[in-house]
Structures are given as structure tokens and as C-alpha cells.
Amino acid sequence: MSETLPVALSWLLASQQCERAGLQNLLQTGRLTDVISQLIHELQRERGASNIWICSQGQLFGEELPLREQQVSQAISSLMHHLPPLPATEHAWPGNRRLFSRIAAALHAISELTALREGVRLFGFTHSGAMDRFSFIIRQLLNLVYETIDTATDRDVSRAQIAMFTFMQGKELAGQERAIGSAGYAAGLFSPEQSEKMVSLIAAQERCFASFTQFADAQSLQRWRQVSSNENDVERLRRIACTRSQPEAQGNEMALRWFQLMSRRIDGLKSIEDGLAQHLMLRCRESLRGAAEAGSGEAALQQAVDQLKNEPAYTVFVAGNEGMEHDGPLEADGLLPELGRSVLGLVQEQSQRLQAQDDELAAMRTTLNERKVIDRAKAMLMRHHPYTEEQAWQTLRKMAMDQNRRMVDIANALLSVAAVFPTTTK
């Protein structure tokens, strides 16, 4: 058996070279993710400016649009510079198929920008139509970022990538909220569909940012707490939008106030996103340095073998259990790992997608129902006391804080008490 040891060490060396090449590729991917993040941010700013332009019927942001277009064009040039080189036909690697497909889809979506901008300038789109088209482009770029995460094998790098991706998702939902809120405030009143969409976007943001906190580094979490602790003005305008209350101002003035508040919030989120990008690059460099310092002798070989012993084998799932006398998984003898991963990935992806849809609908219904209960309690307080809508809200909020209970629980309790006694109006 000793004659196989030199060959084993050669294969170990080849494995380490592959690992270093993979980490070097991750370093390049990290730079690409940072560039995509900047392009998405500029597209979000152009989407917001275009939305205000359309909603104000050309009265606002006429001078802003060319500047936004210029910033997006510069970000696109940076993206093109950081894309991986096209491989020669004889060097094509099947593992890059999905990544290259995502790049193609993103570039194709970006190519639609010229027609979209012309339609915006000539009012050829409604605000929702323009928003949908901008959002589609951004979604293709986010899909590309997700595909780069799917290629990572280093644990620390993967955590940094997931933290950044989930945060980018939440920030994009905040951008969509900004656009819908601008349209509703410009019109003077939110439609039921707009209010429902706002509630859905807020709930979805909370889920994304909750996922982000599970994977983020300590410094990014500290920045997040600082940004999220200063959102009182945003919350007040959110309540008006979600409850379809009458704004204190009308038309463009209120739309501009909302847009500026949300833009300040999104810029704060971008500073966190930039920190996440820096942390991702740091993790990539540290992993690459660790791989470069790894040994290549017999001790390293034994360590690699021990690690493999603890890794699970590929398995298949069999319908029915007739004749199965053991509880362990079946070894996937003869089944290529790529096929096993592909099949299981499809099953898991479908299951997760269906579960996510169910969870989103349930969360949206719960949030809507809770807001309706709070609205009824506010209306009751306004009938019995000389309260404005804001004063009624603050009263409920103070009661909830004093009793360390949720606001919806306080609202339910008030409504239950009111149902027992005769109604009198001041």
C-alpha cells in the first residue's frame, strides 16, 4: 500500500490547488457582487426619480433624471469591466452554465433601459408600469448575485454572501415601497391595492432583514441597529399609507416629503450594504490566505481523509419502505453526485417556494388583520375623546409600552370593553 502514498499526496496537492483556484474565483466574484450592488442602487435611484416625474406629471425631478441616467451608465460600464471573461469553446466548463445564463439575462434586461427611459420622459408608462420594468431589471441582477452565492464552498464566505444577498433583497423591497408610497401620496389617497401592497412590502422587508441578522458580522449589525432606530418619521407616514388615512398635506408636497424620508433611509441601508461588501472581500482574502498556508505532507493528507469520513454520503429517497430493515439512508451507489444534487435541489427548491408563498400570504393576512383592529380602536378613541388620528395612535402606543404588550393586544382589549358598555359619543 506504501507505493500509493506518493500518488495520494499528488492528488492532495491537486485538491489544494483546486481549492485555491476556487477561492481566487470567489474573490473575483466578491468584487462582482460589490459592483452589482452599486448598479442596483443607482437603478433604484433612477426608478425613484422616474416615479416622482410621472406622478407629478413632469413638475418634479426633470433635472434629476439625466443625472440618474448618467450614474446608471457609469455603473453599467463598471459591471461590464468586472464580468468574467468569456471562455473559449474548447475550455467551456459545464459548472458555469447557470452563472453565464444569469449574466446573459441581466445584460438583456439592461438593454431595455433605453426604451424604458424614452417611455418615462414621454409619459408612455403609468407609474406602476415604469416601476415594474425597473424592478424587473433589478430582479435579474439580484438573480445573478444569488447565482454567485450558489457557487461558494467556503463556510465563512458563504455566510458573508448570504448576509449581503438577504440585505440587498430587503433594500430592494424598501425601494419598491418608496415608489408605491410616492404614487399614493401624489394622488392624495391610497387605493386599497396600494395599501395592501405596502403592508406586504413592509412584512417582506422584516423577513429579509431578520435573515440578514442571522448571518451578518458584528459591525454590520451595529450599523443596522443605528439606522433602524431612527425611523419614527417613516413609521408615521407608513401608518397613513397602510390605513388609508388622510395625509396632512396634499399632492406633490406630501409625495416629495415621503420620497426624501425613504431616500434617506435607503441611503443609510446602502452604507450598511457597502460594509457587508467589505466584510465579504475580507473573508475571501482570509480564506485564500488560509488555503495558501495549508500543508501538503502526510499529516495534511490524514487530516483531509478524517474530514471526508465525517461528511455525509450522497443519498437517494425511495417511495415505499417494503423490505427495508434498516433506518439509515441508502448510499447512492452508481448515482452521480451532480445528479443527486440536482434532483434534491429541485425538490427542496419547489418545497421552499411553496412554503414561502404560504408563509408570505399568512403573514400578510395577519398584518392586515392587526392593522384593521388597531384602526377600529383608534376610531373608537376618536369618537369618545377629542383626539386626532395621530393622538389616538400615540395613546394606544403609550398604553402598549406601559403594559409591555403588543399594540394589537391593547386594541383588542379596548374593543372588547367597549362592546360591553353602551356607546356614547362626546
N, C-alpha and C positions, 0 to 999 in steps of 0.2 A: 504493500500500500504506500510505502515511502516514496516510490517513484512518482506518485500522483501529486505529492505536496508542492513541488515547484510549479506544476501546471495550475494547481489551485490558487497559489499565490499570484500567478499571472492573471487569472480571472478576477481575483480580488482587486488587483491593480486596475484592471479594465472597468470593474464596477465603480471604483472610486473616481476614475476619470469621467465616467458617465454621470456620476453624482455631481461632480464639479461643473461639468458642462450644463447639467440641468439647473444648478443654482446660478450659474452665469446667465443662463437664459431667463431665470426668474428676476435677476437684477435688471435686465433689459425690459422685461415685462412690467416691473415696478415703475420704471421711467415712463413706459407707455401708459400705464394706468394714471399716473400723475398728469400727463398731457391730456388724456381723455377727460379727466376731472375738470381741467381748465376749460376745455372746449364746451363741455356740458354747462358749466357756469355761465359762459358767455352766451350760449344759446338760451339759457333761462332768462338772462337779462334782455336779450333781443325779443324773446317771447313776451315778457312783461311790458316792454316799451310798445311793441306792436299791439298788444291788447288794449293799453290805455289809448293809443292812437285811434283804434277802431271804436272803442266805447265812447270816446269824447268827440267822435265824428270829425277827427282831424284838428281839433282845437289844442290838443296837448301832445307833446313829445315829437313834434315834427322835426325839430333839430336833433333830437336824440337818436332817431332811427339810423341815420348814416353812420354815426359814431358806433352804435351797437353792431352794425353790419361789418364795419372795419375791424372791430375787435374779434368778431367771429372768424373773419377771413384769416387774420393772423394766427388764431388758434388752430384753424384747419391746416395752415401751412406747417405749423409745428407738429401736428399729428402725422402728416404725410412724411415728414422728416424722420419720425421715430418709428414708423411701421417697420416690421421685419422685412428683410429683402426677399423678393420672390425667388423661390428655389428653381434651379434648373430642372428640366423634366426628368433627367436620369437620377436626380437627387431628391425627388419628391418623397416625403415621408407620410404614410397614412395617418399617423397620430396627429398631424396638423390640419386634417381636413376640416374639422368643426371650427377651429380658430380662424382659418382662412375664409371659411364661409361667412363667419360673423364679420370679418373685416370687409368682405365684399358687400354684405347687406348694409353695413354702416356707411360705406362710401357711396353706395347707390342712394341711400336716404339723403345724405348730404347734398347730392347732385340736384335734389328737388328744391333746394333753397332759393335759387334764382326766381323760379316761377312763384314760389310762395311769397317772396318779398314784393314782387310786382303786384300780386293779388292784394296784399295788405295795403300797399300805397294807393291802389285804385279802389279800395273798399270792395274787392271782389269776394271777400270772405266775411262771414259773421265772426264775432269774437270767439265763439266756440269752435268754428271750423278752423280758424287760424291756430288756435291753441292745440287742437287735435293734431294738426300737421307738425307743429313744432315738437309736440310731445312724442310723436312717432319717431322723429329723428333722434331725440334724446334716448328713447327706449332702445333703439338699435345700438347706440353707443354703450348703454348700460349692459345690454346683452353681450357686447364684446368684452367688457370688464369682467362679467361673470365667467366667460369662457376662459379668461386668463387665470381666474381662481381655480377652475376645474383642472388645470394642468399642474398645479403646485403639489409637491410631495413633502416638503419640509413643514413640520408642525407649526413652528413659531411664525414662519412666513404665511402659512395658511390662515392662522388666527388674525394676523395683521391685515391680510387681504379681505377676510370676511368682515372684519370691523369696518374697513373702509367702504366695502360694497354696500353693506346694510345702511351705513350712514349716507352714502350717495343716494340710495333709494329714498330715504326719509327726506333728504333735502329736495329731491325732485318733486315729491308729493307736496312739500311746502311751496314750491314754485307753482304747482297747479292750483293750490289753494289761493295763492296771491292772485292768479289770473281770474279765477271764478269770483273771488271777493271783489275785485276791481269792477267786473261786469255788473254784479249785483248792486254795488253802491252807486255806480254811474247811472243805473236805471232808477234808483231811488227806493227800490224794494226788491227783495229776493223772491224768486219763484220757489214753489215747493221743491222742484227738482234741484235747484241750485243749493237750497238749504240742506237737502238730503245729501247732496254730493259733498258739501262742506263737512258735514258730520262724518261721512265715510272717509274723507281725506285726513281729517284730524285723527280718527281712530287708527288708520293705517300708518300714519306717521309715528304714533305712540308705539306701535308694534315694531316698526323698523328701529327706532331709537332704543327700545328695550333690548332688541337683539344686539345692537351695537355695544351696549354697556356690558354685555356678557363676554365680549372678545377684545374690547379696547384696552390700551395701555393706560397707566395711572394718570399720566399728564393729559392725555386727551379727555379722560373722564373729568378731570378737574376743570378743563376749559368748558366742557359740556355743562357742568353744573353752574358755572358762571353765566353762560349765555342763557340757559333755560330759566334761571332765577329772576330774570328781568323782562318778563313778558306780560306784565299786567295790562298795558295798553292794547296789546294784541288780543289778549283774552277778552277784554271788554268788547272790542269790535267783532270778535268771533261770536260772542253771545248774541249780538244784534243780528248777525247773518244767520246763525243756526236757528234762532227763534222767530225770524222774520219780523223783528220789531222795527219800529220807525226810527231811522237814523236821526241824530240831532242836526245834521246838515244834509244838503241835497246835492245830487248830481256830481259834477266833476270834482268839487271841493272834497267831498267825502271819499270818492274813489282815489283821489291823489293822496289823501291822508292815509288810507289803508295801504296803498301801494308803497308809500315811503316807510311805514312801520314794518311791513313784511320784507321790504328790500333790506332794511337794516338787520332784521332777524336772519335773512338768508345770507347776507354778507358775514354775519357772525358765525353761521354754520360753515361757511366756506373757510374761515380761518381754522376751524377745527379739522375740516377735511384736509387742509394743507398740512396740518400737524400729523394727521394719520398717514399721509403720503410720505412724510419724512421718516416716520417710525417704520413704515414698510420698507423703505430703502435701507434703513439701519439694520433691520432684521435680515434682509437679503445679504448685506455685506458681512454680518456676523456669521451667518450660516456658511457663506463661501469661505470665510477665513477658517472656520472650524473644520470644514472638509479638506482644506489645503494642509492643515496640520495633522490630519489623521495618519496613523501609522500604516505600514504595508507589509509587516512581517507576520510571523506565525501567531503572535498574540492578537493582532488585529483580525486575522483570519478566524481564530477561535471566537472572538467577540462577535463577528458577523454571523457565524454559524449559530451561536447562542441566541442572537436576536431573531433569527429566522425560525428557531424552534418555538418561540413564543408567539409568532404570528399565526392567525387563523388560516386554515386552508380554504381554497375556494369550494363552495358548496352548491348543490342544486336542491330545489324543492320539488317534492313528488306529491301528486294528488293521491290521497288514499294512503293507508298505512298497513294494508294486509301483508302479513309475512314479515313485518318489521319488528324485530325483537329487541332492538337497542334504541336508546333515546338520543344518541348523538347524531350530528349531521352526516350526510353522505359525502364522502370525498368525491370531488368532481373529476375522477379519472377519465382521461380522454376528452374532457371539455376544455377548450382553450380559455385561459383567463380573460382574454378580451371579450369573448362571447358571454361568459358568465357575468362579467361586469356590465356588459351592455344590456342583457336581459333583466338582471336585477335592477339596474339603473332605471330602465323603463318602467318596471313595476313600481319602484319606490317613487319615481317622479309623478306617475299618474296618481298614486295614493296620496302623496303630499299635496298635489294640486287640488284634488277633490276636497281633502281635509281643510286646506287653506281657504277654499271658497266657502265651505260650510262655516268655518270659524269667522270669516270676514262678515258673512251675512248675519250670523248670530250676534257678533259684536256690534254691528251697525244697528240692528233692531234694538238691542239692549240700550245703546247710547241714545237712540231716538226716543225710546220709551221713557228713559230717565229725564231727558230734556223736557218732554211733554209734562211729566209730573212736576218738575221744577217750575215750568211756565204756569201751570194751574195754581201752584202755591203762591207764586208772585202775583198773579191776578187776584187771588183771594186777599192777600195783604193790601193790594192797591185799592180794593173795594172797601176794606174796613179801616184803612188809615190813609192819610194824605201823602202817600208815597209816590214817587216817580218809579219808573221801571228799574232804574239803577239803584235807588234806595231800597226797593224791595229785594233786589238781588243781594245787596250788601247785608241786609238784615238776615236773610237766610244763611249767607256765608258766615256771618259772625256767630249765629246760633250753632252752626255745624262745628266751627272751630272751638267754641266754648265747651261743647259737649263731646268733642273728639269723635264726631260721627260724620258720615258722608252727607253731602248736601241733599241727595235724593232721599235719604232716610228721614231727614228733618222735614222735607217737603211732604213726604207720605204721612208723617205723624200729624202735621198741621191739617192736612186734608181730612184725615180720619177724625180728628177732634171737631173740625168744622161740620162734619156730617152729622154729629150727634146733637149739636145745638141749632136753634132756629137762626136763619140767615138774617142779619141786619146790616144795613148799609149806611155808612156815615155820609 
